[in-house]
């Protein structure tokens, strides 16, 4: 009955691998879901009338908005427009 012994070890190893995989998935979910949320947009942030936002990102001291035309707008923490870099 050496075949059964080999099969029992194989099933045990596969079950242990599956359990470790489940623990890894649970750990990754826990880390991702407990991460801090995004910072809030400044309350006074006003986009110029000709700007349609395509993307928003947060830097240490800036809120960066990329427009549909490729312009990059840098806003200070208080929401004031600091710089506009023309796109394309």
BELURPE-V759894 format. One record per run of one state. SS is the DSSP state (2 for helix, 1 for strand, 0 for the rest). FROM is the first residue (numbers start at 0). LEN is the number of residues. If there is no record, write none. Layout:
SS | FROM | LEN
SS | FROM | LEN
//
This chain:
0 | 0 | 1
2 | 1 | 32
0 | 33 | 19
1 | 52 | 6
0 | 58 | 4
1 | 62 | 5
0 | 67 | 4
1 | 71 | 4
0 | 75 | 5
1 | 80 | 5
0 | 85 | 3
//
